[in-house]
Amino acid sequence: MSLNNHCKCEYCGSTAIVPSHGFYVCKDCGTVGDRIFEDSSYQIKETATRKVTQYVSIGNRLTRTGNLGSEIGYYKSNHMKENNGTFLEPLKSWKFRRLRDSYHIPAKNASSQTHLRTFMIFNKVSSQLQLPNTIKERASYLYWKYSNHHRKKITNHVLLIALCVLFAVKESGNKYPFKFQEIVQAFNESGHRVTNKNILKLATSLNIPLSRTPPRKSEDYLERIVSYIIVKQIKKEIAEKYGLTPSTYRNLLLGVSAELLSQISSKERGGVQPYPFAASVVYIADRAISRYLKKVPILTQKKVACLTGAKEFTIRDHCYKLLSRVFEREKSKLYQFINHFLNS
């Protein structure tokens, strides 16, 4: 997001943009914007005998490492060689020695190895979860805020970055509905022991209000579940059984699922978990489409469980206790919705 101290916040329109921990931050809504880049203070003076250009660091971010600083500097001798084995000229050798001493990445980050390893883990988890840039930027900002400017000493930085990812996801509301368990599992698959209990314990000690974030609803997960099914489902099967294109089937399945959920009140849902309940609703929606078209259903409970990660017995339980009864009660409205969709 483009946000600096010379513009307005595109979310709330506030002009109260302030620099904070290396980022521009909106004081009113807390939106994190562009990074703050400062000019290098490293200068090489020109003399009458030498014309020297200024060399600056290539990337000043701990989450990225470049080849320049990691390759230069392994020769303790003052005589540097090129790839072909010939010695560099004295002036070039002097330039590269200054560059090595000032901007050698391992030496420069010697006091920040913990942060470097933490952000390497964070990058790996971000790629695995496919976190959007807004979540990554917000999590990075929160990490620097709580690791450098908090009274409590942080002993487990991996746990802290996991907490920051969770808090950034919850702050986004219903825009990026990642599950708590998905974040924990991503860190565990990377070889780091992170548990729900430890994250919540750290959040309590840092006074991070995770409980104030709005709770998820099954409606928030519908688009994500349908996308899982379309991406992992065989497109040929959709065309053969229903005679529909994947995009048409996706929009129809999403619409029927949303229509079915709108007919179920919060009292009827009770305290069910929103993600597996949404997967069960998508299964019932496919059954409604198959009955209207008088075709064999594409989705089964086992297939939905495999494609979405929900438990098969949970889907069966939701269908048996509630969703089958709701479908029989509201099937005329669902058939009317399908007919309007296909004929429009």
ABEGO torsion letter per residue (X at the ends): XBBBAABBBAAAGBABBBBBGGBBBBAAAGBBBBBBBBBBABBBBBBAABBBBBBBBBEABAABBBAAAAABGABABABBBBAAGBBBBAAAAAAAAAAAAAABAAAAAAAAAAAAAAAAAAAAAAAAAGBBAAAAAAAAAAAAAAAAABABBBABAAAAAAAAAAAAAAAAEAABBBBAAAAAAAAAAAGBBBBAAAAAAAAAAAGBBAAABBBBBAAAAAAAAAAAAAAABBAAAAAAAAGBBAAAAAAAAAAAAAAAAAABBAAAAEABBAAAAAAAAAAAAAAAAAAAAGBBBABBAAAAAAAAGBBAAAAAAAAAAAAAAAAAAAAAAAAAAAAAAAAX
